């Protein structure tokens, strides 16, 4: 399994850290995570040093906005996901990202399969749940972020809570990675 991060030089000499969230159709879980991490990074003053995007493993919703229930949960949480448009993950992106964050074990397996046999440095693949603080409640530490697509608004509220917990951990991971780069 490829786990080496690739750091591409930015125009100013410092490479931004690049994160891509991956779920099934890129209309529920991964766009919520993209919006949340981007907002947390801006709030922490890391917006210019972190690039965040998202994609789906399938192409069912390419070009569509995020699910209206995902947008409603984001709005209720103080976030704006209105500009999101779904897209499908491309294997070649693995050489242009540092971290691919899977929403569940199925997506994690799909990403590892897609990256198998790639040569050179490629992004690290991790589950969102691997970034949730050990002290968080059991619900927030669930291994998989459950797909809320076929459920009601409560599922989207739960996704947002789990994503916020994971993104706080990702932000700390990014700080460490950027610090390691600066010290290299």
C-alpha positions, -999 to 999 in steps of 0.1 A, spaced: 0 0 0 15 34 -10 18 57 20 45 81 11 35 118 8 45 139 -22 53 175 -16 51 196 -47 68 231 -46 45 261 -45 53 293 -63 66 309 -31 87 279 -24 65 264 3 42 236 -8 7 237 5 -5 205 22 -32 189 0 -61 169 13 -88 151 -7 -119 136 10 -135 106 -7 -169 91 -4 -193 73 -28 -210 100 -49 -194 132 -36 -227 147 -26 -231 139 11 -201 130 33 -170 142 15 -183 176 5 -193 182 42 -157 173 52 -142 195 25 -162 225 36 -156 219 73 -118 214 70 -115 245 48 -134 266 73 -113 253 102 -81 260 83 -91 295 76 -101 301 112 -67 287 123 -48 309 99 -38 280 77 -60 287 47 -31 296 24 -11 266 34 -38 239 30 -57 229 -1 -88 209 4 -111 192 -21 -133 161 -24 -145 135 -48 -165 103 -51 -155 68 -61 -185 67 -85 -197 91 -112 -234 90 -105 -236 127 -94 -208 144 -113 -216 181 -118 -244 181 -92 -244 202 -61 -242 186 -27 -274 169 -14 -298 195 -1 -298 178 33 -260 180 35 -262 217 26 -289 222 53 -267 205 79 -237 227 69 -258 259 70 -271 249 105 -235 244 116 -225 278 102 -208 266 70 -214 274 33 -213 245 9 -232 262 -19 -204 262 -44 -197 225 -43 -201 204 -75 -196 166 -74 -168 149 -92 -152 115 -95 -118 106 -80 -91 103 -106 -62 79 -98 -36 105 -110 -46 128 -82 -28 106 -58 5 121 -70 -8 156 -64 -23 152 -29 -6 145 4 -35 129 21 -66 110 8 -92 107 36 -117 79 31 -152 82 48 -155 44 54 -136 12 50 -151 5 16 -137 38 3 -104 31 19 -102 -2 1 -112 14 -32 -84 40 -28 -58 14 -20 -69 -6 -50 -68 24 -73 -33 33 -60 -19 -2 -63 10 -4 -86 16 33 -89 53 42 -89 68 72 -72 54 91 -42 17 90 -37 -7 103 -11 -12 86 22 -47 70 26 -64 71 59 -99 69 74 -115 100 87 -121 82 120 -83 77 125 -80 114 132 -108 116 159 -94 122 193 -94 91 215 -113 111 242 -143 118 219 -175 99 224 -180 65 210 -204 78 183 -178 102 170 -151 75 170 -171 51 148 -148 36 122 -171 44 93 -189 77 87 -223 62 79 -238 71 45 -269 93 53 -282 93 17 -312 71 22 -321 84 56 -334 116 71 -319 148 84 -306 132 116 -281 112 96 -267 144 81 -265 160 116 -245 129 128 -222 131 97 -214 168 105 -206 160 141 -183 131 131 -167 151 104 -160 181 127 -143 158 152 -122 142 124 -113 175 108 -100 189 141 -76 160 142 -67 164 105 -59 201 112 -35 190 140 -19 165 116 -15 192 90 1 215 115 27 188 124 33 180 87 39 217 78 61 220 109 82 190 98 85 205 63 97 238 77 123 220 98 135 198 69 
